[in-house]
Amino acid sequence: MSLPVAEPGGCEDDRVAVLKDLVLPLPDRRDGKVRMSWALPDAGGEPRRLFVTTDRLSAFDRVLGCVAGKGQVLNELAAWWFNQLNDLVATHLISVPDPNALVARAAQPLSVEVVVRGAITGVTSTSLWKRYSDGARVIDGHRFLDGLQKNALLPEPIITPTTKAVTGGHDEPLSCIEVVTQGLVEPELWERVCAVALAIFERGSQVAASAGLILADTKYEFGLAHDGTLMLIDEVHTPDSSRYWLAESYGQRISAGQEPQSLDKEIIRKAYAALGYRGESTPPELPDDVWRQVGEGYSRAFIMLTGREPTTQSGPIAERIIRSLTIAGLIPGSGGLS
């Protein structure tokens, strides 16, 4: 499945069909950069929410464009990963009524995001490499030796939490100690979150390696179910939340001082950073081929990991989603594309 690209910046392009928004006859709509969610009636006393993943792409804590089909790839891949990990931690996944939609157990999200890093890399202001190259040797509570090379694998994965930015803001890095001392997560719960996050990353790294990929780093979100159960929520090990490098070329490219071949949105981050943009003011335009590389990378990562193509779809995306949700008995009437 090759993902065509829509015009960056506003997701407005008549050349391709993209899902940028959806109107549904459901209450309590909440909007994220990429996903929207609505409240669903409880099932067996358990609160539920419906999540729809759009084709929007965010970087530097801003929505910068759309890639057609990206939302489907993210949703289906996240669901696939939830099923690979549910022996390690409870997940919010209940069902996937449509390639872009997910029915989930409602959760109270923890107030921090858990970033697990297996390599020193990145171009954003909060990335390990940017801060290390600026001279820092103690970063987010971890001490690093001199002489490290960009994109080098770390001796063992580390956890670098961040705050959750409000709309228009930026996530701020924390140390694990600060998560507790600032009262963001209770000590015992945070200890368990860290243990689970490292176990998930180890499993993800093993699965990625068997598929010919390196899971360089990733972001996890956790929440508490209505009964207090710790759950993995949002998405997991997708090219939106993770950096994937091709293993076959990694060693040769690092030895040559080249960047690893990425199958994630780091291509977009690097392209913007090369133009001096890191999330402030109006973003510059990028060539279509840069956006196309991102779409192709997402598709390739999906196929390598799952061993199959994303579900084949045709016709207007919003109409298909509404039809799927109606058949599943999740919505009473019709919605529409906004």
FILOZA-601496 format. One line per 5 residues: number of its first residue (from 1); their letters; for each residue x, y, z of N, C-alpha, C. Coordinates in steps of 0.2 Angstrom, whole numbers, plus 5000, padded with zeros to 4 digits. Each point is the difference from the previous one (the first is absolute). Layout:
BEGIN
NUM) A) X Y Z X Y Z X Y Z | ...
//
This chain:
BEGIN
1) MSLPV) 5004 4994 5000 4996 5006 5000 5004 5006 5000 | 5000 5004 4995 5004 5006 4999 4996 5006 5002 | 5002 5004 5005 4996 5006 5002 5002 5006 4997 | 4995 5003 4996 5001 5006 4996 5000 5006 5006 | 5002 5005 4998 5001 5006 5004 4995 5005 4999
6) AEPGG) 4998 5003 5005 4996 5006 4999 5004 5006 5001 | 4997 5006 4998 5004 5006 5001 5001 5001 5008 | 5007 5002 5001 5002 5001 5007 4997 5006 5003 | 4999 5001 5006 4998 5007 5003 4993 5000 5002 | 4996 4998 4995 4993 5001 5002 4996 4994 4998
11) CEDDR) 5003 4994 4998 4996 4994 4998 4995 5002 4995 | 5001 5005 4996 4995 5001 4994 5003 4999 4994 | 4997 4994 4997 5002 4998 4993 4995 4996 4997 | 4997 5002 4994 4995 4996 4997 5003 4995 4996 | 5007 4999 4999 5003 4995 4996 4999 4993 5004
16) VAVLK) 5000 5000 5006 4999 4994 5004 4995 5000 5005 | 4998 4995 5003 4995 4999 5005 5004 5000 5007 | 4999 5004 5004 5003 5000 5007 4994 5001 5005 | 5001 4997 5006 4996 5001 5005 5003 5005 5005 | 4997 5006 5000 5003 5005 5005 4995 5001 5006
21) DLVLP) 4994 4998 4999 4995 5002 5005 4994 4995 4999 | 4996 4999 5005 4994 4996 5000 4995 5002 5005 | 4994 5001 4998 4994 5002 5004 4996 4994 5001 | 4999 4998 5007 4996 4995 5002 4995 5002 5005 | 4994 4996 5000 4995 5002 5005 5001 4997 5006
26) LPDRR) 5006 5001 5003 5002 4997 5007 5002 5006 5005 | 5000 4999 5006 5001 5005 5005 5008 5000 5002 | 5001 5006 5003 5007 5001 5003 5006 4999 4995 | 4999 5003 4995 5006 5000 4995 5006 5003 5003 | 5006 4997 4999 5006 5002 5002 5005 5000 4994
31) DGKVR) 5004 5005 4999 5004 5001 4994 5008 5000 5002 | 5004 4995 4997 5007 5000 5000 5003 5002 4994 | 5006 5000 4999 5003 5002 4994 4999 4996 4994 | 4999 4993 5002 4999 4995 4994 4993 4996 5001 | 4998 5000 5007 4994 4996 5001 4995 5004 5003
36) MSWAL) 4993 4998 4999 4995 5002 5003 4996 4995 5004 | 4997 5001 5005 4996 4995 5004 4994 5003 5003 | 4995 4995 5001 4993 5001 5002 4999 4995 5005 | 4995 5002 5005 4998 4995 5005 4995 4996 4997 | 5000 4993 5002 4995 4995 4998 4997 4998 5006
41) PDAGG) 4994 4997 5000 4996 4997 5005 5004 4995 5004 | 5000 4999 5006 5003 4995 5004 4998 4993 4998 | 5005 4996 5000 4999 4993 4999 5001 4995 5006 | 4996 4997 5003 5001 4996 5006 5003 5004 5005 | 4997 5006 5001 5003 5005 5005 5006 5003 4999
46) EPRRL) 5003 4999 4994 5007 5003 4998 4999 5005 4995 | 5003 5006 5002 5000 5006 4995 5004 4999 4994 | 4997 5002 4994 5004 4999 4994 5000 5007 4996 | 5005 5000 4996 5001 5006 4995 5001 4997 4993 | 4998 5004 4995 5001 4999 4993 5006 5004 4998
51) FVTTD) 5005 4998 4997 5006 5003 4997 5000 5000 4993 | 5001 5005 4996 5001 5000 4993 5006 5004 4999 | 5004 4996 4996 5007 5003 4998 5000 5003 4993 | 5002 5006 5000 5000 5004 4994 5006 4999 4996 | 5001 5004 4994 5006 5000 4996 5004 5005 5002
56) RLSAF) 4999 5004 5005 5004 5006 5002 5007 4997 5002 | 5005 5004 4999 5007 4999 5002 5002 5006 5004 | 5002 4998 5006 5003 5005 5005 5007 4999 5001 | 5004 5006 5001 5007 5000 5002 5001 5006 5003 | 5005 5001 5005 5001 5006 5004 4994 5002 5003
61) DRVLG) 4996 4995 5002 4994 5002 5004 4995 5004 4996 | 5000 4999 4993 4995 5004 4996 4998 4995 4994 | 4994 5001 4998 4998 4997 4994 5002 5003 4994 | 5004 4996 4996 5004 5004 4994 4997 4997 4993 | 4996 4995 5000 4997 4998 4994 4996 4994 5000
66) CVAGK) 4998 4997 4995 4997 4993 4999 5003 4996 4995 | 5000 4993 5002 5002 4995 4995 4994 4995 4999 | 4998 5000 4994 4994 4995 4999 5001 4993 5002 | 4996 4997 5004 5000 4993 5002 5004 4999 5006 | 5004 5006 5003 5004 4999 5006 4996 4998 5006
71) GQVLN) 4994 5003 5001 4996 4998 5006 4998 4993 5000 | 4998 4997 4994 4999 4993 5000 5006 4996 5002 | 5006 5001 4998 5006 4997 5001 5001 5000 5008 | 5000 5006 5003 5001 5001 5007 4995 4996 5004 | 4994 5000 4998 4994 4997 5004 5001 4993 5000
76) ELAAW) 5001 4997 4994 5001 4993 4999 5006 4997 5003 | 5006 5004 5000 5006 4998 5002 5000 5000 5008 | 4997 5005 5003 4999 5001 5007 4996 4994 5003 | 4995 4998 4997 4996 4995 5002 5004 4993 5000 | 5003 4999 4994 5005 4994 5000 5005 5000 5005
81) WFNQL) 5003 5006 5002 5005 5000 5005 4996 4998 5007 | 4994 5003 5001 4997 4999 5007 4999 4993 5001 | 4998 4996 4995 4999 4993 5000 5007 4996 5001 | 5006 5003 4998 5006 4997 5002 5003 5001 5007 | 4996 5005 5003 5003 5002 5007 4995 4999 5005
86) NDLVA) 4994 4997 4999 4996 5000 5006 5001 4995 5005 | 5005 4996 4999 5003 4995 5005 5004 5004 5005 | 5003 5006 4998 5004 5004 5004 4996 5005 5004 | 4995 5003 4998 4996 5005 5003 4993 5000 4997 | 4995 5002 5004 4994 5001 4997 5000 5006 4995
91) THLIS) 4996 4999 4995 5000 5006 4995 4992 5002 4999 | 5000 5006 4997 4993 5003 5000 4996 4997 4994 | 5003 4996 4995 4997 4997 4994 4994 4996 5002 | 4994 5001 4997 4994 4996 5000 4999 4997 4993 | 4999 5004 4995 4999 4998 4993 5002 5005 4995
96) VPDPN) 5000 4998 4994 5002 5004 4994 4994 5000 4995 | 4995 5004 5001 4994 4999 4996 5002 5003 4993 | 5005 5004 4999 5002 5003 4993 5007 5001 5000 | 5004 4999 4994 5007 5001 5000 5002 5007 5003 | 4996 5005 5001 5002 5006 5003 4997 5001 5007
101) ALVAR) 4996 4995 5003 4997 5001 5006 5002 4994 5005 | 5000 5002 5006 5001 4996 5006 4995 5001 5005 | 4997 4995 5003 4996 5000 5006 5005 4998 5006 | 5000 5004 5005 5005 4999 5005 4997 5001 5007 | 5003 4997 5005 4998 5001 5007 5002 5007 5002
106) AAQPL) 4995 5004 5003 5002 5007 5002 5005 5000 5006 | 5004 5004 5000 5006 5001 5005 5001 5007 5002 | 5002 5000 5006 5003 5007 5002 5007 5000 4999 | 5003 5004 4995 5007 5000 4998 5004 5002 5005 | 5006 4997 5001 5005 5003 5004 5003 5007 4998
111) SVEVV) 5002 5004 5004 5002 5007 4998 5007 5000 4997 | 5003 4995 4998 5006 5000 4997 5000 4995 4994 | 5004 5001 4995 5002 4995 4995 5006 4997 5001 | 5000 4993 4999 5006 4996 5001 5004 4999 4994 | 5006 5003 4999 5004 5000 4994 5006 4995 5002
116) VRGAI) 5000 4994 4996 5006 4995 5001 5004 5001 4994 | 5007 5001 5002 5005 5001 4994 5005 4994 5000 | 5001 4998 4994 5005 4995 5000 5006 5002 4996 | 5000 5007 4998 5005 5003 4996 5000 5007 5001 | 5006 5003 4999 5001 5007 5001 4999 5004 4993
121) TGVTS) 4995 5003 4999 4998 5003 4994 4995 5005 5000 | 4998 5003 4995 4994 5005 5000 5003 5007 4998 | 4995 5004 4997 5001 5007 4998 4996 5005 5004 | 4995 4998 5004 4997 5005 5004 5003 5003 5006 | 4998 5005 5003 5004 5003 5005 5000 4995 5007
126) TSLWK) 4995 4996 5000 5000 4995 5006 5003 4993 4998 | 5003 5000 4994 5003 4993 4999 5006 4999 5003 | 5002 4994 5001 5006 4998 5004 5006 5003 4996 | 5001 4999 4993 5005 5002 4996 5001 5008 5001 | 4995 5004 4999 5000 5007 5000 5003 5002 5006
131) RYSDG) 4998 4998 5006 5002 5002 5006 5007 4998 5001 | 5002 4994 4998 5007 4997 5001 5005 5004 4996 | 4998 5001 4994 5004 5004 4995 5001 5007 5002 | 4995 5003 5004 5001 5007 5003 5004 5000 5006 | 5003 4994 5002 5004 4999 5006 4998 4997 5006
136) ARVID) 4993 4999 5001 4998 4996 5006 5002 4993 5000 | 5002 4998 5006 5002 4993 5002 4996 4997 5005 | 4996 5004 5003 4995 4997 5005 4993 5002 4997 | 4996 4996 4997 4994 5001 4997 4994 4996 5002 | 4995 5004 5003 4994 4996 5003 5002 4995 5005
141) GHRFL) 5005 5002 5004 5002 4996 5005 5005 4994 4998 | 5002 5000 4994 5005 4995 4998 5006 5003 4998 | 5006 4997 5002 5007 5002 4998 5002 4997 4994 | 5003 5004 4995 5003 4997 4994 5007 5002 5000 | 5004 4995 4997 5007 5001 4999 5002 5004 4994
146) DGLQK) 5006 5003 5000 5002 5004 4994 5001 4996 4994 | 5000 5003 4994 5002 4996 4994 4994 4996 4997 | 4994 5000 5002 4995 4997 4997 4998 5002 4993 | 4999 4996 4995 4998 5001 4993 4993 5001 5000 | 4997 5005 4995 4993 5000 4999 4998 4993 4997
151) NALLP) 4994 4999 5003 4996 4994 4998 5003 4993 5002 | 5005 5001 5005 5003 4994 5003 4995 4996 5005 | 5000 4994 5000 4995 4996 5005 5003 5001 5007 | 4996 5001 5004 5002 5000 5007 5001 4993 5003 | 5004 5000 5006 5002 4993 5003 4993 4997 5002
156) EPIIT) 4996 5004 5002 4993 4997 5002 4995 5006 5000 | 4994 4998 4998 4994 5005 5000 5000 5004 5006 | 4998 5006 4999 4999 5005 5006 4993 5003 4999 | 4997 5002 5006 4994 5004 5000 5001 5007 5001 | 4997 5004 4996 5000 5007 5000 4993 5003 5000
161) PTTKA) 4997 5001 5005 4993 5002 5000 4999 5008 4998 | 4994 5001 4997 4999 5007 4999 4993 5002 5002 | 4999 5007 5001 4993 5002 5002 4996 4999 4994 | 4993 5001 5001 4996 5001 4994 4998 5007 4999 | 5002 5002 4994 4998 5007 4999 4993 5002 4998
166) VTGGH) 4998 5005 5003 4993 5003 4998 5000 5002 4992 | 4995 5001 4997 4999 5002 4993 5005 5006 4999 | 5004 4999 4995 5005 5006 4998 5006 5000 5004 | 5001 4996 5005 5006 5000 5004 5004 4994 4998 | 5006 4999 5004 5005 4995 4998 5001 4996 5006
171) DEPLS) 5001 4993 4999 5001 4996 5005 5007 5002 5003 | 5000 4999 5007 5006 5002 5003 5004 4994 5004 | 5006 4999 4999 5003 4994 5002 5001 5000 5008 | 5000 4994 5003 5000 4999 5007 5005 4994 5001 | 5002 5000 5007 5004 4993 5002 4994 4996 5003
176) CIEVV) 5002 4994 5001 4996 4995 5004 4998 5002 5007 | 5006 5003 5003 4999 5003 5007 4995 5005 5000 | 5001 5005 4995 4995 5006 5000 4993 4998 4999 | 4998 4994 4997 4994 4998 4999 4997 4999 5007 | 5003 4997 5004 4998 4998 5007 5000 5006 5005
181) TQGLV) 5006 5004 5000 5001 5006 5004 4995 5005 4999 | 4998 5001 4993 4995 5005 4998 4993 4998 5001 | 4999 4994 5003 4993 4997 5001 4996 4998 4994 | 5004 4999 4994 4996 4999 4994 4997 4993 5000 | 5004 4995 5003 4998 4993 5000 5002 4997 5007
186) EPELW) 4996 4996 5003 5002 4997 5007 5006 4996 4999 | 5004 5000 5005 5006 4996 4999 4999 4993 4998 | 4996 4996 5004 4999 4993 4998 4997 4999 4993 | 4996 5004 4998 4997 4999 4994 5005 5002 4994 | 5004 5005 5002 5006 5002 4995 5005 4995 4999
191) ERVCA) 5001 4996 5006 5005 4995 4999 4997 4994 4996 | 4994 4999 5000 4997 4995 4996 5000 5002 4993 | 4998 5006 4999 5000 5003 4993 5007 4999 4997 | 5005 5002 5003 5007 4999 4997 5001 4993 4998 | 4999 4996 5005 5001 4992 4999 4996 4998 4994
196) VALAI) 4994 5002 4999 4996 4998 4995 5002 5003 4993 | 5002 5006 5000 5002 5003 4994 5007 4997 4997 | 5004 4998 5005 5007 4997 4998 4998 4993 4997 | 4995 4997 5003 4998 4993 4997 4997 5001 4993 | 4996 5005 5000 4997 5001 4993 5005 5001 4995
201) FERGS) 5005 5005 5002 5005 5002 4995 5004 4993 4998 | 5002 4996 5005 5004 4994 4998 4996 4996 4995 | 4993 4999 5002 4996 4996 4995 5000 5003 4993 | 4999 5007 5000 5000 5003 4994 5006 5000 4996 | 5006 5000 5003 5006 4999 4997 5001 4994 4997
206) QVAAS) 4998 4994 5004 5001 4994 4997 4996 4998 4994 | 4993 5003 5000 4996 4999 4995 5003 5004 4994 | 5002 5006 5001 5003 5004 4995 5006 4997 4997 | 5004 4997 5004 5006 4997 4997 4999 4994 4996 | 4995 4996 5002 4998 4995 4995 4997 5002 4994
211) AGLIL) 4998 5006 4999 4997 5003 4994 5005 5004 4996 | 5006 5000 5003 5006 5004 4996 5000 5007 5002 | 4997 5002 5006 5000 5007 5002 5003 5001 5007 | 5003 5006 5001 5002 5002 5007 4995 5005 5003 | 4997 4998 5005 4996 5005 5004 5005 5004 5004
216) ADTKY) 5001 5006 4997 5005 5005 5003 4997 5003 5007 | 4994 5003 5000 4997 5002 5005 4992 5001 4999 | 4997 5001 5005 4992 5000 5000 4997 5004 5006 | 4994 5001 4999 4996 5004 5005 4994 4995 5002 | 4999 5000 5007 4994 4996 5002 4996 5005 5004
221) EFGLA) 4993 4998 5000 4996 5004 5005 4996 4994 5004 | 4999 5002 5006 4997 4995 5005 4994 5004 5003 | 4995 4996 5002 4995 5003 5004 4997 4995 5004 | 4995 5002 5005 4997 4995 5005 4993 4999 4997 | 4998 4994 5000 4993 4998 4999 4995 5002 5006
226) HDGTL) 4994 5000 4999 4995 5002 5005 5001 4996 5007 | 5003 4994 4999 5001 4996 5006 5008 5000 5003 | 5003 5005 4997 5007 5001 5002 5006 4996 4996 | 4997 4996 4996 5005 4996 4996 5005 5004 4995 | 5006 4999 5001 5005 5004 4995 4999 4997 4993
231) MLIDE) 4999 5005 4995 4999 4998 4993 5005 5004 4996 | 5002 4996 4994 5004 5004 4995 4994 5002 4995 | 5001 5007 4999 4994 5003 4996 5003 5004 4994 | 4996 5003 4996 5002 5005 4995 5002 4995 4994 | 5007 5000 4998 5003 4996 4995 5006 4997 5003
236) VHTPD) 5003 4995 4996 5006 4997 5002 5004 4997 4994 | 5006 5002 5000 5005 4998 4995 4998 5001 4993 | 4997 5006 4999 4998 5002 4993 5006 5005 4998 | 5000 5001 4993 5005 5005 4998 4999 5007 5002 | 4994 5001 5003 4998 5007 5002 5004 5001 5007
241) SSRYW) 5000 4994 5004 5002 5000 5007 5007 4998 5001 | 5003 4997 4995 5006 4996 5000 5005 5002 4995 | 5006 4999 5001 5005 5000 4994 5002 4993 4998 | 4999 4999 4994 5002 4993 4997 5006 5001 4995 | 5005 4996 5001 5006 5001 4995 5000 4993 4997
246) LAESY) 5002 5000 4993 5001 4994 4997 5007 4996 5002 | 4999 4994 5003 5006 4997 5003 5006 4998 4995 | 4998 4998 4994 5005 4998 4995 5005 5005 4998 | 4998 5006 5000 5004 5006 4998 5003 5004 5006 | 4998 4999 5006 5001 5004 5006 5008 5000 5001
251) GQRIS) 5003 4994 5000 5007 5000 5002 5005 5004 4995 | 4998 4999 4994 5004 5003 4994 4999 5007 5000 | 4994 5002 5001 4998 5008 5000 5003 5003 5006 | 5000 4997 5006 5003 5004 5005 5008 5000 5000 | 5003 4995 4997 5007 5000 4999 5002 5005 4995
256) AGQEP) 4996 5002 4995 5001 5005 4995 4998 5007 5002 | 4997 5000 5006 4998 5007 5003 4994 5002 4997 | 4996 4995 4997 4993 5002 4997 4995 4999 5005 | 4994 5003 4999 4994 4998 5004 4997 4994 4998 | 4997 4996 5005 4997 4994 4999 4994 5001 4995
261) QSLDK) 4998 4995 4997 4994 5000 4996 4994 4999 5004 | 4996 5005 5000 4994 5001 5005 4994 4998 4996 | 4995 4996 5004 4994 4999 4998 4995 5003 5005 | 5000 5006 5001 4996 5004 5005 5000 5007 4998 | 4997 5005 5004 5000 5007 4998 5006 5004 5002
266) EIIRK) 5005 4996 5002 5007 5004 5001 5002 5003 4993 | 4998 4998 4994 5001 5003 4994 4998 5007 5000 | 4994 5001 5002 4997 5006 5000 5003 5005 5005 | 5002 4997 5006 5003 5004 5005 5007 5003 4997 | 5004 4995 4997 5006 5002 4998 5000 5005 4994
271) AYAAL) 4995 4999 4996 4999 5005 4994 4998 5007 5003 | 4996 5000 5005 4998 5007 5002 5006 5003 5004 | 5004 4996 5004 5005 5002 5004 5006 5003 4995 | 5001 4997 4994 5005 5002 4996 4998 5007 4997 | 4994 5002 5000 4997 5006 4998 5000 5005 5006
276) GYRGE) 5002 4998 5006 5001 5004 5006 4993 5001 5003 | 4995 4995 4999 4994 5000 5003 4999 4995 5006 | 4998 5002 5006 5000 4995 5005 4993 5001 5004 | 4995 5002 4996 4993 5001 5003 4998 5007 5002 | 5004 5005 4998 4998 5007 5002 4997 5003 4993
281) STPPE) 4996 5005 5001 4997 5004 4994 4997 4995 4995 | 5000 5003 4994 4997 4996 4994 5005 4996 4997 | 4998 4993 4999 5005 4995 4997 5002 5002 4993 | 5006 4999 4998 5001 5000 4992 4997 4994 4997 | 4999 5001 4993 4998 4995 4996 5005 4994 4999
286) LPDDV) 4998 4994 5000 5005 4995 4998 4998 4997 4993 | 5005 4997 4996 4998 4997 4994 4996 4994 5001 | 4995 4999 4995 4996 4994 5001 5003 4993 5001 | 5006 5000 4997 5004 4993 5000 5002 4999 5007 | 5001 5005 5005 5002 4999 5007 4994 4997 5003
291) WRQVG) 4994 5002 4999 4994 4998 5003 4998 4993 4997 | 5002 4999 4994 4998 4993 4997 5005 4995 5003 | 5006 5002 5002 5005 4995 5003 4997 4998 5007 | 4997 5005 5003 4997 4998 5007 4994 4995 4999 | 4996 5001 4995 4994 4995 4999 5003 4993 4998
296) EGYSR) 5005 5000 4996 5003 4994 4998 5003 4996 5005 | 5003 5004 5005 5004 4997 5006 4995 4997 5004 | 4994 5004 5002 4995 4997 5004 4997 4993 4997 | 4999 5000 4994 4997 4994 4997 5005 4995 5000 | 5006 5001 4999 5006 4995 5000 5000 4997 5007
301) AFIML) 5000 5004 5005 5001 4998 5007 4994 4996 5002 | 4994 5001 4998 4994 4996 5001 5001 4993 4997 | 5002 5000 4994 5001 4994 4997 5005 4995 5003 | 5006 5003 5001 5006 4997 5003 4998 4997 5007 | 4996 5004 5004 4998 4998 5007 4995 4994 5000
306) TGREP) 4995 5002 4996 4994 4995 5001 5000 4995 4995 | 5004 5000 4994 5000 4995 4995 4994 5000 4995 | 4996 5006 5000 4995 5001 4996 4999 5007 4998 | 4996 5001 4995 4998 5007 4997 4995 5003 5005 | 4999 5006 5001 4994 5003 5003 4994 4998 4996
311) TTQSG) 4994 5000 5004 4994 4998 4997 4998 5005 4994 | 4999 4996 4994 4998 5004 4994 4993 5004 5001 | 5000 5006 4999 4994 5004 5001 4999 5005 4993 | 4994 5001 4999 4998 5005 4994 4994 5004 5002 | 4999 5005 4997 4995 5005 5001 5001 5005 5005
316) PIAER) 4996 5005 5001 5001 5005 5005 5001 4997 5007 | 5005 5003 5003 5002 4997 5007 4995 5001 5005 | 4997 5006 5000 4995 5002 5006 4994 4995 4999 | 4998 5000 4994 4994 4996 4999 5001 4992 5002 | 5006 4998 4998 5001 4993 5002 5001 4999 5007
321) IIRSL) 5003 5005 5004 5000 4999 5007 4993 5001 5003 | 4996 5004 4998 4993 5001 5003 4996 4993 4998 | 5001 4998 4995 4997 4993 4998 5002 4995 5005 | 5007 4999 5001 5002 4995 5004 4998 5001 5007 | 5000 5006 5003 4997 5001 5007 4993 4999 5000
326) TIAGL) 4996 5001 4995 4993 4999 5000 4999 4993 5000 | 5003 4996 4996 5000 4993 5000 5001 4997 5007 | 5005 5002 5003 5003 4998 5007 4995 5002 5005 | 4995 5004 4999 4995 5003 5005 5003 5005 5004 | 5005 5004 4998 5004 5004 5004 4997 5007 5000
331) IPGSG) 4997 5002 4994 4997 5007 4999 4993 4999 4998 | 4995 5004 5002 4993 5000 4998 4998 5002 4994 | 5004 5005 4997 4998 5003 4994 5006 5002 4995 | 5000 5005 4997 5006 5002 4995 5004 5005 5003 | 5006 5000 4997 5005 5006 5002 5002 5003 4993
336) GLS) 5006 5003 5000 5002 5002 4994 5008 5003 5000 | 5002 5001 4995 5007 5002 4999 5000 5008 5001 | 5004 5003 5004 5000 5007 5001 5006 5003 4997
//
